[in-house]
Each structure stands twice: as C-alpha cells, then as structure tokens.
C-alpha cells in the first residue's frame, strides 16, 4: 500500500459511524479474521526460518514504504508526507543511515503554496521497469485522504544511470477526482497502468502521447468490499471517525509476459484482465468489464511483487508474514517475523532476493487520533528466497 489510503463517504473515507452494535461486530470479525489467518498458516509457520532476514538499511526520518535497488546497486526509497516523514520524499538510503535527496534537492523542496509540477508533494511508490528505469508516483496529496493540489498528481520518469528526469507525466483535471490517490504503477511497453486507491479506478497512461483514460471507475472490482477489515497485530485499522478503513484499487501486478494485468482493493480480491483489452481505446467500460475475472482472493496486504515465473509475493498485514502464490495457485508461507509490522511494497532484485520496507503504516497519525506510534529507526529488510526463485 504499498501504503494505505482512506476514502470519504462513498468516495475516499467510506467508514462506519460509531454505534455499539457495529463496534461489537467489528471486534468479532477482527478476531475471526486473525484466527482464520493463524489457522491457515500455523503448519507452515513452524518450519519458517528467520535467520536469513537481514536489516540492510535503517533511518530515523522516513517511514519508507517503497524501495528499488537501482542498476548501480543503490537503495532508492520513498515515503508519503502524511506518514510524518521529516526527510526527503525520495532518497538514496545509505548504510550509515543518511539520506540523499533523489534525483536532486530541488525535487524534494516542496512546501505548501509552491509550484507542484516540478517537485514531489507526497510520493507513494517507486517502480523499476525491465530496463531499470525508475517511475516515481506522486499522489499530489499532502494530507491523508485530502484533495490533490493543483499540478500535484504525476508520474516522474527518471534514468538512474544519469539521475536525470526523462519526462514528467501530469494528470489532466478530467481524470483526477476530488479524492483521487494515485497509488502505484506498472509499465507495459508504451502503456502504464496506475491504481487510484482513493476513488477506485485504474488509469491507463499512453507513454508516447501522455493521454490518460480512467477505467473501471467505481466498479465493484475496483472498490473495497463492505465486510472486509484491515487487521494488523489483532487490531482493526480505523480512520478519523474510528470506523473500519476501506481502501479501493491499490495492489497491482503485470504478468511476466505482459499479457495479463492484475488489480484490486487492498483487502482483495485481485482481478485479472488481458492487457490487449485494457489498451484498446475503442472499448467502453461496460464492454471492458466483461473481460474482467477474479484471479486470487488475497487477504489485506501492504503491497505485492511478481516474480519472473509468475509467482505472487505478498505480505499479509494480519500476521507479519511473507507469502508466495505459485503459478499453479498453491500458497505457502516463506517467512513470519515480528519485525515485519506492515511490510509495504516488496521489491525483487531478480537475483533471488526480496527486499521488504517496513514503514509501520498502522502507526501513522491518521490512524491513531493524530498521534504517531511509529517506532524509529524504520528498517528495510533483505530476505533470500528458496533456491530457484527470482
């Protein structure tokens, strides 16, 4: 959730009001969710090894929720502004704990009232394409669940070999809603696919001409289900009115061959559609929706990563674990460790390692009556996958 985002009533913060019966139901459902999660993985957990989980970076400023190891071996990290980030929006994280603004200081100097078109407002994700180029997702929303500032929502394409900005893709007003939260991105040839976790949609960006189309706007498979709860360490995550948080289209992945796109709300399920339909500008949403089907009913996750063989790696938020869904649909636990408190977007280096940023998003102020419970230093972990997996 990647990082997590709220939704206003019927839009971004679709939350329940305080009522005794509802709070009792929430508590019961929370317990059932945690018990089910524990029961389904207890056998695997007994055999899980944690000695290969290594903290490779730490810092005391950024609750980083995204990481990329670039072609030069540098750790490029980012953190949304609303997490209480007092460091850069995007930075090179060094072994000694220092943070170097990336791609330069200028991009990390934004403050309220400044021009948002050439500076990061609040970055939610970084993605590396098959060439190693970086795609930085700026939500343009300084406040959690707020309205994006003018010129704020954008995708910034950076060449890490030269650390230069290749192009900035600004989102036109007609595709941005009042509480749009540009969440994450995947690159497929001349198209990019982006989730809007605030309003519930997929944005299809033509990388050649910059045109953007909203798809599945408010459709059921792009919105959180009413009964789903986000449970972290036995606690239901709530928003500003103490109601259960609902997060729309958030995780997304692309099959290794680029033919299938997967997407869904943070709490599942993930749906699938062939990219040839998604790329077709002649299809309306009603026709396009006929090509969508359920792929995997995942639990609430902070983010996902897809391996070269089509394996899906995901960290369930309820039990501090890392799971793998194999191409044949088999699910297994790779790791469980108390240090993995809300792993966000994992990163695969293609060499048998997965990197796990732990921003402790559930401890951010918006989910705790304005008081952050995030414990610094925030860590970035490296885990070696079983032999043969990449």
Secondary structure, DSSP 8 states (H G I E B T S, - for coil): --S-----TTSS-------HHHHHHHHHHHHHHHHHHHHHHHHHHTT---TTEEEEEEESS----EEEE-TTS-EEEE--GGGT--S-SEEEE-TTS-EEESS-SGGG---TTS-STTS-S-EEEEEE-TT--EEEEE---SSTT----TTT-EEEEEETTTTEEEEEEE--GGG--TT--EEEEEEETTEEEEEETTTTEEEEEETTT--EEEESTT-GGGS--TT---EETTEE-B-TTSSB----EEEEEE-TTS-EEEEEETTS-EEEEEHHHHT-TT--HHHHHTT-EEEE----EEEEEE-TTS-EEEEETTTTEEEEE-TTS-EEEEEE-TT-TTB-S-EE-SSSEEEEEE--GGGSGGGTTT-----SSEEEEEEE-STT--
